[in-house]
Amino acid sequence: MKKFKTFYNIYSIQRRFISIIIALVVIFFALFTRLFYLQIINGKNLQILASEQWLRDLPLSSKRGEILDCSGVSLATTVTTYDVYVRARNVSEPNVLASKISELLNVDYDKAREKVTNTSFSEMLIKMQVDESIAKELAKYDGIYLSQNVARVYPYDSLLTQVLGYCTIDNVGQAGLESYYDKYLKGVDGKSLTQTNAQGKEIENSLSYYIPSVDGVSLYTTLDVQMQTILERELMVAYVEHEALSVSGLILDARTGGIKAMSCLPSFDLNNIPRNDISALQSMSKNTTVVDVYEPGSTFKLITLAAALNDGKTSIDERFYCGGRCTVDGETIKCWKTTGHGSINLLEAFKNSCNCVFVNLALRLGVDRYYEYLDLFELGQKTGVDISSESSGIIMPKESVRTVDLARIGFGHAIAVTELQMATVYAKITTGKDITPHIMQSMETEDKVLYKVSDTSTNIDIKTETVDIVNKMLANNVNSEGLYSFVAGYDIGGKTGVLPTYYDIEIKHISKDMCFLLFYNLF
C-alpha cells in the first residue's frame, strides 16, 4: 500500500510537470505567433502607424506643368508660394504672433489667436499660397512652419478663358485644358517630415526627412497666341457693336486639325476668377464652340453642294429656276428671297444662297445617299477634340426622315451642329482629308518628349475635282463682291448664313504652306 502511494505521488508530479510544460509550450507558441504576426505580417503597417505618431509632415506641392502655344509662349505657368502653418505647442508669444498674422495675412485677429493657442491639434493651416517675402517674415516667429506650394498664373489674363480653364486654390484642374489633362499637369506632391514627442512638440536637434515632389508634365498646344489675340479683338468688336448676349469663334488648321484659336465672350480674367458667383463662373466657363448646338442654316449648303457635285447630280454650269418658293410633300418652302432669284446657274445659286436650288439637290441625292454623306463628314458624332463636354449635334434618325425633312436639311434647317463640327466639315471638304480637331500637340518634361501627336489624316471619299470646284466657288462668294480685304499669299473664300437668332460666317484661307478656317458666331 505504501509503495502504491509512493508510485501514485510520483505519477501525479510527472503529470503536473508535463501539464506545465505543455502550458508553457502553448503560451510560448501563442507569443511566437503573435510576435510573428506583429513583426513579419503586420510590421510595415505598424511602422506606418508609429511614424504617424512621432512624425509631423507638411505637404510639398509639385510644380504644375506649363501650358504653351505652338511657338513655346507660356499660356499658363506656376509661381512658388508658401502655405503657412502654426504649431501652437511651439508658440512662445501667442499675442504677438496673432497680431503679426492679422497684419501680414489680413486674417481676423481673434481667429488668428485662436489658432496659435489651440494645442488640441498638432498643427493648423493659417493661409495658403502666401507670397515668399511675407511667408519668410512670419517664419521668424516660433511655432510658424512653411510648406512650399505653387500658384497658377495666366500671363494673358482673359485670353483663352474657356480653352485653358482654371484650377482650385490647391491646384486641381476645374475646367478646360487644366481639367482635361489634369493628371498629367499636376505632378506628384512631396512631404517634409519632422520628429515630435508624444505631445506633438518638435524634438530639438531631431532628424528631418524630405520626400521631394515630382513636377507635372508641360503641355505644348496647337494654339497661336497672336491669332488668338486677333480673334478675341474682332469678337469683342462684334460683341460691343451688336450688343450681343454672346459671341464665339475659332480658327482651325484644316490640314492637321490643330486648333489655332478659340474664344467665347463674355469671359473673365483667369487671374481673378469670380468664385463667389458660381452661376456666372459656370456660364462663362462653358466652351460654347463645342458644347452648344445650333441650326446652321445656309452654311450647311456646302455639304449639299459637295455631295451633289461628287455624285454627278449637278455641275457648275447647270441652270435652275427659283420663283421664291417650292412645294415638297404638299408643304411650301420659301427661299430667303421671296421674289425669287429667277434663272441662275449653280455658281450663282451658291453665291446667292438660293434655298430652292439646294432643296432640289438634296432631293436628287435622296435620304439614303444624303445620310451616307452625313456619316462621311461625321455629323451627329463627336469630333473627338480634347475638350470636355463636347456635344454630338442633333440629327433625325434616317428612318424618320420625310421628303420634306430632307428638303429642309439640304439648306441647313431641321438639323443641329456645333461650331467645331461645322469648321471640321469645311476643313474636310476643302482639303479632301479626314482630320480630327485637337489642341494638345505634345507632352514634355524638361529633357524628354513623352508624347507627340502625329499626322494621321487620310483621304476621304471625295473626288479631287469636287474639292477644286468647291474651293473656287467659296472664293467666288467672297472675291466677286470684294467683301473682304485680300491677304498677300492667301486665297480667301467663304459662305455666309443668316437666321433670325444669329449670324455666322466661315472664311477659308489657303496658301501653299497653310490652310486655316475661321468660324464665327454672333448670338
C-alpha positions in Angstrom: 0.0 0.0 0.0 2.9 2.3 0.9 4.6 1.5 -2.4 1.4 2.3 -4.3 1.0 5.7 -2.7 4.6 6.5 -3.5 4.1 5.5 -7.1 0.9 7.5 -7.3 2.7 10.6 -6.0 5.5 10.3 -8.5 3.0 9.8 -11.3 0.9 12.8 -10.1 4.1 15.0 -10.0 5.1 13.9 -13.5 1.6 14.6 -14.8 1.6 18.1 -13.4 5.1 18.7 -14.7 4.0 17.6 -18.2 0.9 19.8 -18.0 3.1 22.8 -17.0 5.4 22.1 -19.9 2.5 21.8 -22.3 1.0 25.0 -21.0 4.4 26.8 -21.4 4.7 25.5 -24.9 1.2 26.7 -25.8 1.9 30.1 -24.3 5.3 30.3 -26.0 3.7 29.3 -29.3 1.0 31.9 -28.9 3.5 34.6 -28.1 5.7 33.5 -31.0 2.7 33.5 -33.3 1.7 37.0 -32.1 5.2 38.3 -32.5 5.5 36.7 -36.0 2.2 38.5 -36.9 3.3 41.8 -35.5 6.8 41.8 -36.8 6.5 40.0 -40.1 3.0 40.1 -41.4 1.8 43.4 -40.0 5.1 45.1 -39.3 5.0 47.6 -42.1 1.5 48.8 -41.2 2.6 49.2 -37.6 5.7 51.1 -38.6 3.5 53.5 -40.7 1.1 54.0 -37.7 4.1 54.6 -35.4 5.6 57.1 -37.8 2.3 59.0 -38.0 2.5 59.4 -34.2 6.1 60.6 -33.9 6.5 62.3 -37.3 4.6 65.5 -38.3 4.5 66.1 -42.1 3.9 69.2 -44.2 3.0 68.8 -47.9 5.3 70.0 -50.6 3.2 70.8 -53.7 4.6 69.7 -57.0 5.1 72.3 -59.7 2.2 72.1 -62.2 3.2 71.7 -65.8 3.1 74.7 -68.1 0.7 75.1 -71.0 2.3 76.7 -74.0 1.3 77.7 -77.5 2.7 76.4 -80.8 5.7 78.7 -80.5 6.5 77.9 -76.9 4.9 81.0 -75.5 3.6 80.3 -71.9 -0.1 80.5 -71.6 -0.3 79.0 -68.0 2.5 78.8 -65.6 3.2 78.5 -61.9 5.0 80.6 -59.3 6.3 79.5 -55.9 4.2 80.4 -52.9 4.0 79.1 -49.3 1.3 77.7 -47.1 1.7 79.0 -43.6 1.0 76.6 -40.6 1.2 77.1 -36.9 2.1 74.5 -34.2 0.6 76.1 -31.0 2.8 74.0 -28.7 5.9 75.7 -30.1 4.5 79.3 -29.9 6.3 81.4 -27.3 4.4 84.7 -27.8 0.9 84.0 -29.0 -0.4 87.5 -28.7 2.5 89.0 -30.7 2.2 86.2 -33.3 -1.6 86.6 -33.7 -1.1 90.3 -34.2 1.6 89.7 -36.9 -0.5 87.1 -38.7 -3.5 89.5 -38.7 -1.3 92.3 -40.1 0.5 90.4 -42.8 -2.1 88.0 -43.9 -5.2 90.1 -43.5 -6.7 87.5 -41.1 -9.0 88.4 -38.2 -7.0 88.8 -35.0 -9.4 86.7 -32.9 -9.3 83.8 -35.4 -5.5 84.1 -35.6 -5.1 84.0 -31.8 -7.5 81.0 -31.6 -5.2 79.1 -34.0 -1.9 80.0 -32.3 -3.2 78.9 -28.9 -5.2 75.8 -29.8 -2.9 72.9 -28.6 -5.5 70.2 -29.3 -4.1 70.0 -32.9 -0.5 69.3 -33.8 -0.6 72.0 -36.5 -3.2 74.2 -38.1 -3.2 75.9 -41.5 -3.3 79.7 -41.4 -3.3 80.5 -45.1 -2.4 79.0 -48.4 -0.4 80.5 -51.3 1.3 83.3 -49.4 3.9 85.4 -51.2 7.5 84.3 -50.4 8.5 87.6 -48.7 5.5 87.6 -46.3 5.9 83.9 -45.6 9.5 84.3 -44.6 8.8 87.2 -42.4 6.3 85.1 -40.4 8.7 82.2 -40.3 10.9 84.2 -37.9 8.4 83.6 -35.1 8.4 80.4 -33.0 5.7 78.0 -34.0 5.4 79.1 -37.6 6.1 76.5 -40.3 6.1 76.9 -44.1 5.2 74.4 -46.7 6.2 75.2 -50.3 3.3 75.5 -52.7 2.6 76.8 -56.2 0.0 79.2 -57.6 -1.3 79.1 -61.1 -0.7 82.3 -63.2 -2.0 83.1 -66.6 0.2 85.7 -68.4 -2.5 86.8 -70.8 -5.3 87.2 -68.2 -8.6 86.7 -70.0 -7.2 85.3 -73.2 -8.3 81.7 -73.9 -10.5 81.6 -70.8 -12.7 78.7 -71.8 -9.9 76.8 -73.5 -7.3 76.9 -70.7 -9.8 76.7 -67.9 -8.7 77.2 -64.3 -7.6 75.4 -61.1 -8.8 75.3 -57.5 -6.6 77.0 -54.9 -4.9 73.7 -54.3 -4.1 73.4 -58.0 -6.7 70.8 -59.2 -7.9 71.5 -62.7 -11.6 72.5 -62.8 -12.2 73.4 -66.5 -10.7 73.5 -70.0 -7.3 72.0 -70.6 -6.5 72.3 -66.9 -9.2 69.8 -66.2 -8.9 67.6 -69.3 -5.1 67.0 -68.8 -5.1 67.4 -65.0 -3.5 64.0 -64.3 -0.5 64.9 -66.5 -0.1 68.5 -65.4 -0.4 68.2 -61.6 2.7 66.0 -60.9 3.2 64.3 -57.5 3.3 66.1 -54.2 6.2 65.5 -51.8 6.5 65.8 -48.0 8.6 67.4 -45.3 8.6 65.3 -42.0 9.8 66.3 -38.5 10.2 64.2 -35.4 8.0 65.1 -32.4 7.3 63.9 -28.9 4.1 62.3 -27.6 2.6 65.8 -27.2 3.3 66.6 -30.8 6.1 69.1 -29.9 9.2 69.1 -32.2 12.2 67.3 -30.7 15.2 69.5 -30.5 18.1 68.5 -32.8 15.9 65.7 -34.2 16.2 64.3 -37.7 14.1 65.8 -40.5 13.0 63.8 -43.6 12.4 65.2 -47.1 10.5 63.5 -49.9 10.8 65.6 -53.0 7.9 66.4 -55.2 7.7 65.4 -58.9 6.9 68.2 -61.3 4.0 67.9 -63.8 4.3 67.4 -67.5 4.2 70.5 -69.7 1.6 70.7 -72.4 2.5 72.1 -75.8 -0.5 73.1 -77.9 -1.5 73.9 -81.4 -2.8 77.3 -80.2 -1.2 80.5 -81.6 -1.3 83.4 -79.2 -1.1 86.0 -82.0 -4.1 84.5 -83.8 -6.0 84.2 -80.5 -5.4 87.9 -79.8 -6.7 88.9 -83.2 -9.7 86.6 -82.9 -10.7 87.9 -79.5 -10.2 91.5 -80.6 -12.6 91.0 -83.5 -15.1 89.2 -81.4 -15.0 92.0 -78.8 -15.9 94.5 -81.6 -18.8 92.4 -82.6 -19.9 91.8 -79.0 -19.9 95.6 -78.3 -21.3 96.9 -81.6 -24.2 94.5 -81.8 -24.9 94.4 -78.0 -24.8 90.6 -78.3 -25.6 88.2 -75.5 -22.6 86.2 -76.6 -20.1 85.7 -79.4 -17.8 82.9 -80.3 -15.3 81.9 -82.9 -12.4 79.6 -83.8 -9.6 79.2 -86.2 -8.7 75.7 -87.4 -5.7 74.4 -89.3 -7.6 72.4 -92.0 -4.5 70.3 -92.9 -3.9 68.9 -89.5 -6.9 69.6 -87.4 -4.9 71.7 -85.0 -7.0 74.5 -83.3 -5.1 77.7 -83.6 -7.5 80.0 -81.8 -10.9 79.5 -80.0 -12.9 82.1 -78.0 -16.2 82.8 -76.4 -17.4 86.1 -75.0 -18.3 87.1 -72.3 -15.4 85.7 -70.3 -13.4 86.5 -67.2 -9.8 87.1 -66.1 -8.2 83.8 -65.2 -6.1 85.5 -62.6 -9.2 86.9 -60.9 -11.7 84.1 -61.0 -15.3 85.0 -59.9 -15.5 82.2 -57.4 -18.1 84.0 -55.3 -20.6 83.9 -58.2 -20.9 80.2 -59.2 -23.7 80.8 -61.7 -21.6 83.4 -63.7 -18.5 81.3 -63.3 -20.2 78.2 -64.8 -21.8 80.2 -67.6 -18.6 82.0 -68.7 -16.5 78.8 -68.3 -18.6 76.9 -70.9 -16.9 76.5 -74.3 -19.9 77.1 -76.5 -18.0 76.2 -79.7 -18.1 72.6 -78.7 -21.0 72.4 -76.2 -23.9 74.4 -77.7 -25.7 73.2 -80.9 -27.5 75.4 -83.4 -29.3 75.2 -86.7 -26.6 76.0 -89.2 -28.7 77.5 -92.0 -27.1 78.4 -95.2 -23.5 77.5 -94.2 -24.7 73.9 -94.4 -25.3 74.3 -98.1 -21.6 73.5 -98.7 -22.3 69.9 -97.7 -25.2 69.5 -100.1 -23.2 71.2 -102.8 -20.2 68.9 -102.3 -22.3 65.8 -102.2 -24.2 66.6 -105.3 -21.1 67.5 -107.3 -19.3 64.4 -106.0 -22.2 62.1 -107.1 -22.5 63.8 -110.5 -26.0 65.1 -109.7 -25.2 68.6 -110.9 -22.4 70.6 -112.5 -21.2 74.2 -112.0 -22.9 75.3 -115.3 -26.3 73.7 -114.7 -29.1 76.2 -114.7 -32.0 76.3 -112.2 -35.1 78.5 -111.8 -36.1 80.0 -108.4 -39.6 81.5 -108.1 -39.2 82.4 -104.5 -40.8 79.2 -103.2 -41.1 75.5 -103.9 -43.5 72.7 -102.8 -42.5 69.4 -101.2 -44.9 66.9 -99.9 -47.6 69.5 -100.2 -45.7 71.9 -98.0 -44.4 75.3 -99.2 -40.7 76.0 -98.6 -39.7 79.7 -99.1 -36.5 81.0 -100.4 -35.0 83.7 -98.3 -35.5 86.0 -101.3 -39.3 85.7 -101.5 -39.4 87.3 -105.0 -37.1 84.6 -106.3 -33.7 84.5 -108.0 -35.1 83.7 -111.4 -32.9 81.7 -113.8 -29.4 81.1 -112.2 -26.6 78.6 -112.6 -25.1 76.6 -109.8 -22.3 79.1 -109.2 -24.8 81.9 -108.8 -27.1 79.7 -106.7 -24.3 79.1 -104.2 -23.2 82.7 -104.2 -26.8 83.9 -103.6 -27.6 81.1 -101.2 -30.8 80.1 -103.0 -32.8 77.7 -100.8 -34.9 76.3 -103.7 -31.8 75.1 -105.6 -30.4 73.3 -102.6 -33.8 71.7 -101.9 -33.6 70.4 -105.5 -30.1 69.0 -105.0 -30.9 67.3 -101.7 -33.9 65.6 -103.2 -31.8 64.4 -106.1 -29.4 62.7 -103.7 -32.3 61.0 -101.7 -32.4 60.2 -98.0 -30.1 57.1 -98.0 -27.3 58.7 -100.1 -27.6 62.1 -98.2 -27.2 60.3 -94.9 -24.1 58.5 -96.2 -22.5 61.9 -96.7 -23.6 62.9 -93.2 -21.8 59.8 -92.0 -18.8 60.6 -94.2 -18.4 64.0 -92.6 -19.2 62.5 -89.2 -22.1 64.8 -88.4 -24.2 63.6 -85.5 -21.0 62.4 -83.9 -18.4 64.0 -81.6 -15.3 65.2 -83.4 -13.0 63.7 -80.7 -11.5 67.0 -79.8 -9.6 67.1 -76.4 -12.2 69.4 -74.8 -14.7 68.2 -72.1 -18.5 68.1 -72.6 -18.4 68.0 -76.4 -21.9 67.7 -78.0 -22.6 65.3 -80.9 -25.2 67.5 -82.5 -28.8 66.6 -83.4 -29.7 64.6 -86.5 -33.1 63.0 -87.2 -33.0 59.2 -87.3 -32.8 58.2 -91.0 -35.9 56.1 -90.8 -37.9 59.1 -89.5 -36.9 61.5 -92.3 -39.7 62.5 -94.7 -39.0 64.0 -98.1 -39.9 67.5 -96.8 -37.4 67.0 -93.9 -34.6 66.1 -96.4 -35.5 69.2 -98.3 -35.0 71.4 -95.3 -31.8 69.6 -94.2 -30.5 70.4 -97.7 -30.3 74.1 -96.8 -29.4 73.7 -93.1 -32.7 73.5 -91.3 -34.1 70.5 -89.3 -30.5 69.7 -88.1 -28.3 71.0 -85.3 -24.5 71.1 -85.1 -21.7 72.6 -83.0 -19.4 75.3 -84.4 -16.5 72.9 -84.2 -18.4 70.3 -86.2 -19.1 72.8 -89.0 -15.5 74.0 -89.0 -14.3 70.4 -89.2 -16.6 69.6 -92.1 -15.4 72.7 -94.0 -11.8 71.6 -93.4 -12.6 68.1 -94.7 -14.4 69.3 -97.8 -11.9 72.0 -98.8 -8.9 69.7 -98.3 -10.3 66.2 -99.1 -8.7 65.0 -95.8 -10.2 63.3 -92.8 -8.8 65.2 -89.8 -9.5 65.2 -86.1 -9.5 68.6 -84.4 -7.2 68.8 -81.4 -5.4 71.2 -79.1 -2.7 69.2 -77.5 0.4 68.8 -79.7 2.9 67.2 -77.3 3.5 66.4 -73.7 7.1 67.0 -72.5 9.3 67.2 -69.4 12.5 69.3 -69.3 14.5 66.7 -71.1 12.1 64.3 -72.7 9.2 64.3 -75.1 6.7 61.8 -73.6 4.0 62.0 -76.3 3.6 63.8 -79.6 0.6 63.9 -81.9 1.4 62.5 -85.3 -0.3 63.3 -88.6 -2.8 60.5 -89.2 -5.0 62.3 -91.7 -6.3 60.2 -94.6 -8.1 60.9 -97.8 -11.9 60.9 -97.6 -14.2 59.6 -100.3 -14.5 62.8 -102.2 -13.0 63.5 -105.6 -10.2 65.9 -106.2 -12.3 67.6 -108.9 -15.0 68.2 -106.3 -12.6 69.8 -103.9 -11.2 72.1 -106.6 -14.7 73.2 -107.7 -15.9 73.8 -104.1 -12.8 75.9 -103.3 -13.3 78.0 -106.5 -17.0 78.6 -105.6 -16.1 79.6 -102.0 -13.5 82.0 -103.4 -16.1 83.4 -105.8 -18.5 84.1 -103.0 -16.0 86.5 -101.4 -13.8 87.9 -104.2 -16.5 88.8 -106.7 -18.2 91.1 -104.2 -15.0 92.4 -102.7 -16.4 91.7 -99.2 -13.1 91.1 -97.6 -9.6 92.5 -98.0 -7.1 90.4 -99.8 -4.2 89.0 -97.8 -0.9 88.6 -99.6 -0.1 84.9 -100.1 -3.6 83.7 -99.3 -6.7 82.9 -101.3 -9.8 83.7 -99.3 -13.2 82.1 -99.6 -16.3 81.9 -97.5 -20.0 81.2 -97.0 -22.4 83.3 -95.1 -25.6 82.3 -93.4 -28.3 84.4 -91.7 -31.1 83.3 -89.4 -33.3 85.3 -87.0 -31.1 84.5 -84.0 -27.6 84.5 -85.2 -25.1 85.5 -87.9 -22.2 83.2 -88.8 -19.5 83.1 -91.4 -16.7 80.8 -92.4 -13.6 82.1 -94.1 -11.1 79.8 -95.6 -7.5 80.9 -96.1 -5.4 78.8 -98.4 -1.8 79.1 -99.5 0.9 76.6 -100.4 2.0 76.4 -96.8 -1.0 76.9 -94.6 -4.8 76.4 -94.6 -6.9 77.9 -91.9 -10.6 78.0 -91.4 -12.3 80.7 -89.3 -15.7 80.1 -87.9 -17.5 83.0 -86.3 -20.9 83.1 -84.5 -22.8 86.1 -83.1 -25.9 85.3 -81.0 
